[in-house]
Amino acid sequence: MAASGRSEASAPGAGAGLEVVDGQVRCSGSWTVERLEAVERRLSGLRWPASGEVVLDGTAVEGLDTAGTWLLHATAAALERPGRTVALRLRPEHQALLELVGVPA
């Protein structure tokens, strides 16, 4: 699935969702340790643009624990390695968790 256009990557009952819309990955639901295996599989199956900016929009994430924080950060870091720019958008309380666990913002 390309990171342009629009596609859903949310499994029924998974509790965590991904929606790809025009270069943005919109994350939603509960990104907690119980839900992350399915989300990680879906993230690894996405075809990302070769260059440019990718937006990881986590503002619709309702629940986030340290495992979900780590996955968002690891995804952003992996996207940046080949030279892409990543904008990670989070709710203020989730941004605070990112900083609390020592993940650079």
Secondary structure, DSSP 8 states (H G I E B T S, - for coil): -BSSSEEE---TT-SEEEEEETTEEEEEEEESTTTHHHHHHHHHH-B--SSSEEEEEEEEEEEE-HHHHHHHHHHHHHHHTTT-EEEEE--HHHHHHHHHTT---
